[in-house]
Amino acid sequence: MSIRGPITAGLAYGLIGFALGLVFGVVRTLFVAPAIGAFAAVAVETALLLAACLPLASWCLHNWQSARPAYALVAGVVGFAALMACEVMLGLALGQTLQDILAGMARPPGMLGLAGQIVFALLPAGLAVSRK
């Protein structure tokens, strides 16, 4: 098998994951954070988003025949890179600077979100290993 399958799986995983995160993020920002605070809202969002991304990771690995652990790791890394690229582009489009975006990741809610994104990157490999 070529590396094309895991790269395609990773791109799909990252882009669909970003779209899900965008929807969850709007709900968190407009409705949940004002009620329970930013950190708690990110914690709830992260848990729900990772739960939604587990079947997404499985679907991507299956559809692009990338279920071997090494291929799944590549898919997760590519997915993370695509997700982060989309996050940065969205921030820039909304008028933030790269420095603003990085500063947001250095605050507790941003750190929790980044930790969730790292788990997102590892989900495909975790699935592949658990199935062996």
C-alpha positions in Angstrom: 0.0 0.0 0.0 1.2 3.5 -0.8 1.3 6.4 1.6 -1.5 8.0 -0.4 -4.2 6.2 1.6 -3.1 7.4 5.0 -2.5 11.0 3.8 -6.0 11.1 2.2 -7.5 9.6 5.3 -5.7 12.2 7.4 -6.8 15.1 5.3 -10.4 13.9 5.5 -10.1 13.3 9.2 -8.6 16.8 9.9 -11.0 18.7 7.6 -14.2 17.0 8.9 -12.9 17.2 12.4 -12.3 21.0 11.9 -15.9 21.3 10.6 -17.3 19.5 13.6 -15.1 21.6 15.9 -16.3 24.8 14.2 -20.0 23.9 15.0 -19.1 22.8 18.5 -17.1 26.0 19.0 -19.9 28.3 18.0 -22.3 26.6 20.4 -19.6 26.7 23.2 -18.9 30.4 22.6 -22.4 31.6 22.2 -24.3 29.5 24.7 -22.2 27.3 27.0 -19.3 29.6 28.0 -21.6 32.5 29.2 -23.4 30.0 31.4 -20.5 28.0 32.9 -17.3 29.8 32.1 -14.7 29.5 29.4 -12.6 26.6 30.9 -15.6 24.4 31.8 -17.1 25.1 28.4 -13.9 24.0 26.7 -13.8 20.9 28.9 -17.3 19.9 27.9 -16.7 20.7 24.2 -13.5 18.7 24.1 -15.1 15.6 25.6 -18.0 15.7 23.3 -15.9 16.5 20.2 -13.4 13.6 20.9 -16.4 11.3 21.3 -17.7 12.4 17.9 -14.2 12.1 16.4 -13.8 8.5 17.4 -16.2 7.1 14.8 -14.9 9.6 12.4 -11.4 8.2 12.8 -12.6 4.7 12.4 -14.5 5.7 9.2 -11.5 7.4 7.7 -9.2 4.5 8.4 -11.6 2.0 7.0 -12.4 4.0 3.8 -8.8 4.6 2.9 -7.5 1.2 4.1 -5.2 2.8 6.7 -5.9 0.5 9.6 -2.3 -0.6 10.1 -0.9 1.2 13.2 1.9 3.0 11.3 -0.5 4.2 8.6 -3.0 5.2 11.2 -0.3 7.3 12.9 0.5 9.0 9.6 -3.3 9.7 9.2 -3.5 11.2 12.7 -0.4 13.4 12.1 -1.8 14.6 8.8 -5.2 15.2 10.4 -3.6 17.2 13.2 -1.6 19.3 10.7 -4.8 20.0 8.6 -6.8 20.8 11.7 -4.2 23.3 13.0 -3.8 24.9 9.5 -7.5 25.4 9.4 -7.5 26.8 13.0 -4.8 29.3 12.1 -6.5 30.3 8.8 -9.8 30.9 10.7 -8.0 33.0 13.3 -6.3 35.1 10.7 -9.6 35.5 8.8 -11.2 36.7 12.0 -8.5 39.4 12.4 -6.2 37.7 14.9 -2.5 37.7 14.4 -0.4 34.5 14.7 0.8 35.9 18.0 -2.8 36.3 19.2 -3.5 32.7 18.2 -0.5 31.3 20.0 -1.2 33.4 23.1 -4.7 31.9 23.2 -3.2 28.5 23.3 -1.1 29.5 26.3 -4.2 30.3 28.5 -5.8 27.4 30.4 -8.8 27.0 28.1 -6.5 27.1 25.1 -4.1 24.6 26.7 -7.1 22.2 27.3 -8.2 22.7 23.7 -4.7 22.0 22.4 -4.5 18.8 24.6 -7.7 17.7 23.0 -6.3 18.3 19.5 -3.3 16.2 20.4 -5.6 13.4 21.6 -7.5 13.9 18.3 -4.2 13.3 16.5 -3.6 10.0 18.4 -7.1 8.6 18.1 -6.5 6.8 14.7 -3.3 5.1 16.0 -5.1 4.1 19.2 -7.9 2.6 17.2 -5.5 0.7 15.0 -3.5 -0.7 17.9 -6.6 -1.7 19.8 -7.8 -3.7 16.8 -4.6 -5.7 16.5 
